[in-house]
Amino acid sequence: MIPTIAVTIGDPAGVGPEIALKAARALAPRLQKGELRLRLIGAEAAIIDIGQRLSLPCPRVARSDDALGIWPIEGAAIEMGRNGPEGGRQAYEAVAEGVRRTMSGQASAIVTAPLNKESLHKAGYRFAGHTELLAHLTGARDSAMMLAHGTFRVSHVTTHIALEDVPKRVTGARIRRVLDLTIEALGRLGVANPRVAVAGLNPHAGEGGIFGDHDIRVTAPIIEDYRARGIDVSGPVPGDTVFVKLRGGAYDAVVAMYHDQGHIPVKLLGFQVDPDTGEWLGLSGVNITLGLPIVRTSVDHGTAFDIAGRGIARESSLIEAIDYALMLAKGQGG
């Protein structure tokens, strides 16, 4: 059975429609070979507008046997590069349609282009981001975010909360939940006997209690329990060295305690910048939502309103997200 990947175009005022069409163009040989089908979800007018603007080939509304097609939502083309309620509404409706199609079995996975949180809020949808929105739409509890750049994978115990609130959210139950989701995802990605490191919350993982006892009191006993059950979990490993070890191949994934601890190393590796001009040459990296009843991956960058409609957005992160979605869907039998 040919897997069908639903790709939401995100906020139509951003780079989402552009990278979706560019990814479809780049994947054309694989589509023709029957390796996968793509369905772009968004307002047809918005997709056609950016295609004509940038001379990119546009698909039609999908028929069942099309390799590439649009699953349309209601909406018109809007002004590029500006946040606003209509862009937020279309982004929400695209995700909702993608979830509906995926949960009904019409798609094997959903891959999301970026939305803008401010636009989403202006449209009346008070979600901190895609992860929280998807959990709401699917009825999932205790989902978690994993970022991946190739085999560099980082899950997060907490994400979109104030740093001052992190310690009270890093509970034993939450650490166990994220560990379990991470280990399960690695198995679906084909990693046998996964090796997972848990990052310390405090500098130097507390330095024996000098810089706080959370790592000793909460995290260490959990790791001992997993190891006693024959599961290869290490830590707590100081945050300033654990990602170097991950890059060196000592682990298959790291569980980070908070947003910036996990995001910074992945984005530092995945974002390429011209050293002479400072221009971003490419973006690589995937956002994976763990704990949903469906497979969901996403680009690891934002709407980039400043370059929207200029034809210079790179589709590499979206293609990587599609490939990760295919691996995860295959791993769960989809």
N, C-alpha and C positions, 0 to 999 in steps of 0.2 A: 504493500500500500504506500502510495506517495504521500509523504508528510506535507501538511499545509501549514504555513506560518502566517499568522495574522500580524501585520505591521501597522501600528497606529502612527499617524503622521505628527502627533503631538500638537503643539500650538501652531496653527497655520501661519502666524506672523513671524515665526522663527525659522530655523534651518531644517526643521523636520521634513516638510514636503520635498525639499531639495535633496536631502540625503536619502530619503526613501526612493526617489526616482533614480538617483545615481547608483544606489545599491542594486535596484532591480536591473539596471543596465549592466552593471558589473557581473551580476549573477546569471545573465541571460544564457550563457552556455550550459550551466548546470540546470536551469529551468528547461531548456530544450532537451536535455538528456533524461529528464524525468526524475532528477534527484530530489526535487522539492517543488511545491507550488507556493506562490506569494500572493497574499491578498492585502492590498493597501486600504486602510480604513481612515476615512476623513471625508470632508465635503468634496464632492467631485469638482466643483468650481475652483476650489483652492488648489487641488492637484493639477488641474488643467492650466490654471493661471501660471503657476511656477514652471510647469513644463514648457509652455509657450514662451515665457519670459527668458528662459535659459536654454531654449532649443533642446530640451530633453524629451525623449519619447514617452508618451503617456499611455497607460493602459486604459481599457474600457471597463464599464461595469461588468463584473465577473460573471461568466457562465460556469457551470459546474466543472467542465473539463478544461478550462483555460489554465495555462501554466502561470499566468500573471493577470491580475484583474483588481478592480476596486470593489470593496464593500462600502457603499456610500452612506453617509449620514447627512442630515439636513444642514445647510449652511452655504454661505456665499464666500467668494474670495474677499479677503480683508487686507488692510494696509500692512505692508511688511515692516518689521522692525519696531513695532509698538505694542506694548502690553495693553490689554483691555478685556472687558467682560466677554465679548463675542469669541475671542481667541480662547479664553478659558472655558467657555461653554462647549465649543467644538472639541477641545482637547478632552474634556470630561466625557462627552458623548461618544467619542471615538474609543476611549478606554472601556466604557460601559458596553459598547457593541462588541469589542474584541473579547471581553470576558464572556458575554452571552454566547458568542459563536464558539469559543473554546470550551466552555463548560458543557455545551450541547454536543460536542464532538465534531463540529464542522471544521475546527482547526486543531492542530496538534499542540500549538503553543502560541503565546502572544509576545510580540517584541515591540517595545514602545520607544518612539522618538521623544525628544524632551518636551515637557510642558513647563509653563512658567507659574510658579506658586502665587505670585501677585495677581496674575490674570485669573487663575483658578479661584482665588478668594473674591475677586471683583465679580465673578460670575455667581457667587453665593455658595461655592463648595469649599468648606473649611477643612481642608486636609493639608497636612504638612508636606505631602509629596505623593509620588506614585505608590510607594510602598504602603502607606496608610490608606490610600484610595482603593488599591487592589484588595487589601484585607477587608475593607468595608464591603466591596462589591461581591466578594466571594464568600463572605461570612467566616473568614479565617481568623484564628486567634494565635497570638504569639508568633507572628511571622518574623523573619529576620532578613537583613540585607547582607548579601555577599558581593564584593567587588572582585573582579578577576581581570588580570592582564596576562594572557597565556596561561601558564601554570602557576602564576603568582596570585593566590586566592586569599581573600581576607573577609571574614564574617564579623558582624558587629553585635555586641550585646545591647548597646544603645545607639541611637542615631540622632534624630532631630529633637533634641532637648537641650536646655541650657547646661553648660558645663557644671554649674553649681549643683544641679540636680542629679548628676551622674552617679555619685556614690550610693545614694539610696535606691537607685534603680538597678544597680548591679547586684542583684540578689543571687543566692545560691540556685534558686529555681530557674531564674532567667539564664544564668551561665550554663546550666545543664541543658536547657531547651536549645540554646544556640549551638552547643557542642553536638547534640544529637542531630540537629538539622544539618550541620556542616558535614558530619560523618556520613549521613545518608546521601547528601548531594554528591560527595566525592565518590561514593559507590556507584551512583548513577552516571558519573562521568568516567567510569572505568578504572578508578583508582582502587586497587586491591590493598587491603590492610592499611587504611589511611593513617598518616602521621599528622597529628594536629597539635599545635602549640597554643597555649593561652597566654596572652600578653598580660603583664602586670598593670594594675590600675595606677599605682604610685611610682614615682621615680625609683629605679633600681629594684622594682617589685617590693618596695618598702624598706629595703636595706636592713632586714632583720628586725623590723618594727621601728626603726629610727624615723622613717618618713611615713608612718601610718601602718596599721596592722590589718587592713582589709585583705591584702593578698595572703597573709598568713592565716587569718581567722576564717575567711570565707572561701577563697579560691583554692588554696592548697589542699584542703580535705577533699574537695570535689575531684581534683586531679588524682589524688591517691586512690579514690574509689574507682575511677575509670581504669587506672593501671592495674588495680587488684582484679578487675574483671577481664584483663588481657587486652584492653584497648590502648593503643599507642597515643597517649595524651601527655604532653610535657608542659611544665611551667609551675607557677607563673614565671614567665621569662621577661626580663626588663624590656620595656617598649623601645629603648634605643638600640637594642641588638637583635630582637626577635625577627625583624624584617630582613636584616642582613642574612640571617640564617635561613630564612625562607627562600630568599633569592639564591642562596648557595645550595639549595636542594635538601636541607636537613628536614624540612617539613613539607607536607602537601597543602597545608592551609594554616592560617593563624586566626584565632578568635581575638578581635580587638575589643577593648572596653567601651570606647566612645568614638563618635563620628570622626574627628580630625585625626585621632591616633591611627585609624585604619585607612582613611581616605588619602591622606597626604602621600604615603609611600606608593600607593597604586597609581595615583595621578602623576606623581613625579616620574615614574617609569613610563607611563602611557602617553604623556603629552610631549610631543617633539617640537622644539623651538629652534629657529635659525639663530645661531649664536651671533651673527653679524647684524641682523635686522631686528631680532626679537619677535619676528612673525611666527605664529604657530604653523608648523608644517603638517601636522597630523595629530589625530587624537585616537588613542586606542584604549580599550578597556570596556568591561561589561559589568552592568549592575544586574544581579540575579536576586529575585525575591524567593526566599526559602519559606516553606511552611504553608504555601497556598495549595489548593486542590488542583491547580493547573500549573503548567510551566510558564514562567514569565521571566524574560530578560530585557535589558534595555541598554542604550548607549550610556556611557559614563561621562556625559557632558551636558551642558545646558542648551537653552534655545538660541544663544548667540545672536540676539537681536541686532547687534552692531554690524554683522556681516550678512544678515538675512537678505536673500534675493540678489546677492552679488555674484553668485556662481562659484564661490571659492571654498564653500564648506566641504569637508572631507567625509566620505561615507565609511571609512575603515572601521570605526567603532560599531556602526550599525551592522556591518557584515559580520564582524566578530560576534556580536550579540545574536545574530541569526544562527551562526554556527554553533554557539553554545546552546541555543534553544533546541537545535536538532539533536545534539548529543544528549541533553537532558530528557527530551521526549523519547528518544530511543531507549534510554536507560530505565524509563518507567513503563516501557512497552507501548508508547504512543507512536 
